[in-house]
């Protein structure tokens, strides 16, 4: 993966209904927008330290995850840059938060933190055995994907403008 690519990372467990929201959002983005250039899609499952290499190697990072937002089920919140860092540093809000914050800390310590980064969190309704998300989360996928596309377009424009100004 080249440094100008955007890494789209979906995390979650698709065997536990809404816990798989991040993976469902990743798949939804990939199927709805297959022609956006310079995207790299990774199903991060329930996270692993092996993902640190991917995070360190990108300029732009978008993470989809089921996140405890203390909002109605299906609410989508976007945390960009320092907002993402601060959100991950607060009390436990995601089943994967410890792993995600650890991965971000590794990137920070190695001075490879993605320049542009965002967490798109979806408030789960239920996390019980089942491979389909609840209606609230299913209905939130379009909004989550729309937010991701806005960020991708904004970041690709910034990266293109920087390339033009340096030539």
Secondary structure, 3 states (H helix, E strand, C coil): CCCCCEEEEECCCCCEHHHHHHHHHHHHHHHHCCCCCCEEEEECCCCCCCHHHHHHCCCEEEEEEECCCCCCCCCEEEEECHHHHHHHHCCCCCCCHHHHHHHHHHHHHCCCCCCEEEEEEECCCCCCCECCCCHHHHHHHHHHHHHHHHHHHHHHHHHHHHHHHHC
